[in-house]
Amino acid sequence: MKTVYICSAYQTNDKVEKNKVKTFLYCRFAYDNGYFPIAPQVYLPYILDYYNANEKAKIFTHCKNAIKECDEFWVFGDITELGCYKLVDYAIKQGKVIKYFDKYCELSE
């Protein structure tokens, strides 16, 4: 089974809980399509303090390591966070297959 990194908004002000649910739905979509989804943004903030600069840097390091190990990189919804843009850029530099989906899991061109 191929692995896919799920990139979606998460730490957006007061929408964290809604974004978490959306990310789980995106993971289910990937799983239903034959992929093993990787979404560290939904659990790393529970282990490390996202609002501590040193620990936030560790979160991004872990995310980059996960991207290296994944076969593909999928972006869902309208990403507005700088962190998401940085991860997309990193995936491009890693030569990953990147697919963009809207919030309804429809492939964007």
Secondary structure, 3 states (H helix, E strand, C coil): CEEEEEECCCCCHHHHHHHHHHHHHHHHHHHHCCEEEECHHHCHHHHCCCCCHHHHHHHHHHHHHHHHHCCEEEEECCCCCHHHHHHHHHHHHCCCEEEEECCCCCECC
